[in-house]
Structures are given as C-alpha cells and as structure tokens.
C-alpha cells in the first residue's frame, strides 16, 4: 500500500536493522567518539567501546549533524511521501531533536519532530507502532497519536553497576544525589521529565535486579504490554531477566532482548541492564 507518512528515528531507539528494514523506518545515527576517533555508533564495535571505557579512554557521544537529517528527509520527500514523523531521544539527554528541527525547516514536506522525553525501547516500541499505522495507510494525525500514546505510557527501568559513567558523560541528572553512597548500594533509575531520575537503591546487585523485576511486573499489571530487556555487555544476565519476566508477566504481546545502542552504552556503562514495559 502507498505510504503517505514516513517514519524517522535515531539510533538510540535500539531497534534491530532487520526490523527497521522490514517496517521502512529510517534511522539517523548518533556518533560515538573514542579518544580521537569518531564514527557512527553502528560502526563502533561494542567490545572496542567497552574496552575503552574500562581503560578510562575518553568516550563521548555526538548528536547527528543536521545535514544527516536533511538528506534523510529530502530523500523521503523525493520518494513522494506527504509527511514525515521524526521520533527522537529526550532533548534533555541529547541535542538530536534540535538537529532534526533545524533540518526539518529546510525540507519541502511537513516534518513533525517529536521529543519523546525518554530513550531506548520506549522509543523503539513507539516507532514500531507508528510505522505499522503508516504502513497500513494511516494519516499523519493517527501516526502521531499512536507514537505519542506509546512513549507516554512506557516505563524505562535502568540498573547500572556504577553511576560513574553517567557522571562522566554529564547525563546523571537527578541521580547525582546518589553519587558517593555505600559501594554495595546499587541504584535503580528511571526516565522522568526527560532525564535520568532515581527510583530506588538496594544493597547488592542481585537484590537490585530482583527489585527491578518486581517493579516491572507491577507496572505491567494485567494489561497487554510489550516488554524489552536491554543490556550493555551483559547478555547472560539479560537473558535470565527475560526468562523470569516470561513467567511473571501474564499478557505480553512481544518479548525482546536487545543490546542498547553504543550511544546509550557509553553513558550507562558495561553491565547496565534495563527493562521497558510498553502498554499496547
């Protein structure tokens, strides 16, 4: 069916390439700098990034250049789409939204740039849902409403081994109040008002992960939800979390385990884990 509305997102949506290809979602890459080397995050091998972080090599993320958005939007316009919905990571975590808006002002078709005030699979599930509406021929109002409903209702739960990487990258937000606590105290975080915010703190990693599971199960309730377990260099633990969630959450439409984008990993650090609960 002819697609009237095109969907664009950025690489922090953590969507696998085969899925974005199948749904026709365009992904603009955030860049990662390791030492003096900068490249699109999709071209930065995760083991290389993890090794650099553990060796205290300077690591930073850079939002896409507005030209990357411009050429993406321009190509879609040339294909005949009538509107573009561009869905992005929180503006309190990245200047990606600003870059998208700068490019949107130069394109001859309407571009609706959305600041989701979140990150990760909360964006990913919203983008998937919007793309399916667009694929079925939905108009731009319906596509926008679908995306908005999904990320507004989604929950991001985040466990990090240490807050040090968030502190280094300047993304620690309200969680800064937890810095300097007891070493065995493990923070649980969430996204609120577009920034990383403390949710709870628990002594010991195992207890912290169990607490995160309990919160995820409670947030899911009996609604139909999509659930993703995200990780950065912690696949085995992520798989164990998923097995537990399969037993405890009754009405899940889609389960997914995914490694977060390198741009997110650069801030949360190796060993980080997350759970996204996204009501359908």
C-alpha positions as CSV (number, residue, x, y, z in Angstrom):
1,X,0.0,0.0,0.0
2,X,1.2,3.5,-0.8
3,X,2.9,5.0,2.3
4,X,1.7,8.6,2.9
5,X,3.7,9.1,6.1
6,X,7.4,8.1,6.6
7,X,8.9,7.4,10.0
8,X,12.4,8.5,11.0
9,X,14.1,7.9,14.3
10,X,17.6,7.9,15.8
11,X,19.9,5.0,16.8
12,X,19.0,5.3,20.5
13,X,15.7,3.6,19.7
14,X,17.8,0.3,19.8
15,X,15.8,-1.4,17.0
16,X,17.5,-4.2,15.1
17,X,18.3,-3.5,11.5
18,X,16.1,-6.3,10.1
19,X,13.1,-4.8,11.9
20,X,13.7,-1.2,10.7
21,X,14.2,-2.5,7.1
22,X,11.0,-4.5,7.2
23,X,8.9,-1.6,8.5
24,X,10.6,1.0,6.4
25,X,11.9,3.0,9.4
26,X,14.8,5.4,8.6
27,X,17.4,5.5,11.3
28,X,19.8,8.5,11.7
29,X,23.0,7.6,13.6
30,X,24.3,9.3,16.7
31,X,28.1,9.4,16.7
32,X,30.5,8.0,19.3
33,X,33.9,9.3,19.9
34,X,36.6,7.1,21.5
35,X,39.8,9.1,22.1
36,X,40.5,10.8,18.8
37,X,38.3,8.5,16.7
38,X,34.7,9.4,15.8
39,X,32.2,7.4,13.8
40,X,28.5,6.4,13.5
41,X,27.6,4.3,16.5
42,X,26.6,1.4,14.4
43,X,30.2,1.2,13.2
44,X,31.7,1.2,16.7
45,X,32.2,-2.5,17.8
46,X,30.8,-2.9,21.3
47,X,33.9,-4.8,22.6
48,X,36.1,-1.8,21.5
49,X,33.8,0.6,23.3
50,X,33.7,-1.5,26.5
51,X,37.5,-1.9,26.5
52,X,38.0,1.8,26.1
53,X,35.6,2.6,28.9
54,X,37.2,0.2,31.3
55,X,40.6,1.6,30.4
56,X,39.4,5.2,31.1
57,X,39.9,6.2,27.5
58,X,37.8,9.4,26.9
59,X,34.4,8.5,25.4
60,X,31.7,10.9,24.2
61,X,28.6,10.9,22.1
62,X,27.8,13.5,19.4
63,X,24.3,14.2,18.0
64,X,23.7,13.7,14.3
65,X,24.7,16.6,12.1
66,X,21.6,18.5,10.8
67,X,22.7,17.5,7.3
68,X,22.2,13.8,8.1
69,X,18.6,14.6,8.9
70,X,18.2,16.9,5.9
71,X,19.3,14.3,3.4
72,X,17.2,11.6,5.0
73,X,14.1,13.9,4.9
74,X,14.9,15.1,1.4
75,X,15.2,11.5,0.1
76,X,11.9,10.6,1.6
77,X,10.3,13.7,0.0
78,X,11.7,12.7,-3.3
79,X,10.0,9.3,-2.9
80,X,6.7,11.0,-2.7
81,X,5.7,10.8,1.0
82,X,3.4,13.6,2.1
83,X,4.5,13.9,5.7
84,X,7.4,12.7,7.9
85,X,7.2,11.8,11.6
86,X,10.6,12.0,13.3
87,X,10.8,10.5,16.7
88,X,13.8,11.1,19.0
89,X,15.6,10.7,22.3
90,X,14.9,13.2,25.1
91,X,16.2,16.7,24.4
92,X,17.5,16.7,28.0
93,X,19.8,13.9,27.1
94,X,20.9,14.9,23.6
95,X,20.8,17.7,21.0
96,X,19.3,15.3,18.5
97,X,15.9,16.9,18.5
98,X,17.5,20.3,17.8
99,X,19.4,19.0,14.8
100,X,16.2,17.3,13.5
101,X,14.3,20.6,13.8
102,X,17.0,22.6,12.0
103,X,16.9,20.1,9.1
104,X,13.1,20.0,9.1
105,X,12.8,23.7,8.4
106,X,14.6,23.2,5.1
107,X,12.5,20.4,3.7
108,X,9.6,20.9,1.3
109,X,7.2,18.4,3.1
110,X,6.0,18.7,6.6
111,X,8.3,17.1,9.2
112,X,6.8,16.5,12.7
113,X,9.8,16.3,15.1
114,X,8.8,14.6,18.4
115,X,10.8,14.9,21.6
116,X,9.9,11.7,23.4
117,X,11.5,12.7,26.8
118,X,12.7,9.1,27.0
119,X,15.2,6.7,25.4
120,X,15.8,3.1,24.4
121,X,12.9,0.7,23.6
122,X,10.3,3.2,24.9
123,X,11.2,5.0,21.7
124,X,11.6,1.7,19.8
125,X,8.1,0.4,20.6
126,X,6.6,3.8,19.8
127,X,8.4,3.9,16.4
128,X,7.3,0.3,15.6
129,X,3.7,1.1,16.4
130,X,3.8,4.3,14.3
131,X,5.4,2.6,11.4
132,X,2.7,-0.1,11.3
133,X,0.0,2.6,11.2
134,X,1.8,4.4,8.4
135,X,2.3,1.1,6.5
136,X,-1.5,0.5,6.7
137,X,-2.1,3.9,5.1
138,X,-2.9,5.9,8.3
139,X,-2.8,9.7,8.0
140,X,-0.2,11.8,9.9
141,X,-2.5,12.6,12.8
142,X,-3.1,9.0,13.5
143,X,0.6,8.1,13.2
144,X,1.5,11.0,15.6
145,X,-1.2,9.9,18.1
146,X,0.0,6.3,18.0
147,X,3.6,7.2,18.7
148,X,2.6,9.7,21.5
149,X,0.4,7.2,23.3
150,X,3.1,4.5,23.3
151,X,6.0,6.5,24.7
152,X,3.8,8.4,27.1
153,X,2.7,5.2,28.7
154,X,6.0,3.3,28.6
155,X,8.3,2.7,31.6
156,X,12.1,2.6,31.5
157,X,13.7,0.9,34.4
158,X,17.5,1.1,34.5
159,X,20.2,-0.7,36.6
160,X,23.8,0.4,36.5
161,X,26.8,-1.2,38.2
162,X,28.1,2.2,38.9
163,X,27.0,5.8,38.4
164,X,30.5,6.8,37.3
165,X,29.8,6.6,33.6
166,X,26.7,8.7,33.8
167,X,28.6,11.2,35.8
168,X,31.4,11.4,33.3
169,X,29.1,11.9,30.4
170,X,27.0,14.6,32.1
171,X,23.8,12.6,31.8
172,X,23.4,11.8,35.5
173,X,20.5,14.3,36.1
174,X,18.7,14.0,39.4
175,X,20.6,10.7,40.1
176,X,23.6,12.8,41.1
177,X,22.2,12.8,44.6
178,X,23.2,9.1,44.8
179,X,26.8,9.6,44.0
180,X,29.2,8.8,46.9
181,X,26.9,6.3,48.6
182,X,27.9,2.9,50.0
183,X,29.8,0.9,47.4
184,X,27.5,-2.1,47.7
185,X,24.4,0.2,47.2
186,X,23.1,-0.4,43.7
187,X,20.9,2.3,42.2
188,X,17.7,1.7,40.2
189,X,16.9,4.6,37.8
190,X,14.1,5.6,35.5
191,X,13.3,8.3,33.0
192,X,11.1,11.2,34.3
193,X,10.6,14.6,32.7
194,X,13.2,13.7,30.1
195,X,16.1,13.0,32.5
196,X,17.5,10.1,34.4
197,X,16.0,10.0,37.9
198,X,16.5,7.8,41.0
199,X,13.8,5.2,41.5
200,X,15.2,3.1,44.4
201,X,18.5,1.9,45.8
202,X,19.2,-1.6,47.0
203,X,22.2,-3.2,48.7
204,X,23.7,-5.8,46.3
205,X,23.4,-6.4,42.6
206,X,21.1,-9.5,42.9
207,X,18.7,-7.7,45.2
208,X,18.7,-4.7,42.9
209,X,17.8,-6.8,39.9
210,X,15.1,-8.6,41.8
211,X,13.7,-5.3,42.8
212,X,13.7,-4.1,39.2
213,X,11.8,-7.2,38.2
214,X,9.2,-6.7,40.9
215,X,8.7,-3.1,39.7
216,X,8.4,-4.2,36.1
217,X,5.8,-6.8,36.9
218,X,3.8,-4.3,38.9
219,X,3.9,-1.7,36.1
220,X,2.8,-4.3,33.6
221,X,-0.2,-5.4,35.7
222,X,-2.8,-7.3,33.7
223,X,-2.7,-5.0,30.7
224,X,-1.4,-6.2,27.3
225,X,2.2,-5.0,27.0
226,X,5.4,-5.3,25.0
227,X,8.4,-6.0,27.2
228,X,12.1,-5.5,26.3
229,X,15.1,-6.4,28.3
230,X,18.0,-4.1,27.3
231,X,21.7,-4.6,28.3
232,X,25.1,-3.3,27.6
233,X,27.7,-6.1,27.6
234,X,25.5,-8.2,29.9
235,X,23.7,-10.6,27.6
236,X,23.6,-13.5,30.0
237,X,22.0,-11.5,32.8
238,X,19.6,-10.0,30.4
239,X,18.5,-13.5,29.2
240,X,17.9,-14.5,32.8
241,X,15.8,-11.5,33.4
242,X,13.7,-12.2,30.3
243,X,13.1,-15.8,31.5
244,X,11.8,-14.5,34.8
245,X,9.6,-11.9,33.1
246,X,8.1,-14.6,30.8
247,X,6.9,-16.4,34.0
248,X,5.6,-13.4,35.8
249,X,4.0,-11.1,33.3
250,X,0.8,-12.6,32.0
251,X,-0.2,-10.6,28.9
252,X,2.8,-9.9,26.8
253,X,2.4,-9.4,23.1
254,X,6.1,-9.1,22.3
255,X,9.2,-10.0,24.3
256,X,12.6,-8.8,23.1
257,X,16.2,-8.9,24.4
258,X,18.4,-6.2,22.8
259,X,21.8,-4.7,23.4
260,X,21.4,-0.9,23.8
261,X,22.9,1.4,21.2
262,X,26.5,2.3,21.8
263,X,25.4,5.9,22.4
264,X,23.4,4.8,25.4
265,X,26.1,2.2,26.5
266,X,28.7,5.0,26.5
267,X,26.7,6.7,29.3
268,X,25.3,3.8,31.4
269,X,28.5,1.7,31.3
270,X,29.3,-2.0,31.0
271,X,27.0,-4.3,32.9
272,X,24.0,-2.0,32.7
273,X,20.5,-3.6,32.3
274,X,17.1,-2.2,31.6
275,X,13.5,-3.2,31.3
276,X,11.0,-1.4,29.1
277,X,7.3,-2.0,29.8
278,X,5.2,-0.6,27.0
279,X,1.4,-0.9,27.2
280,X,-0.1,-1.7,23.8
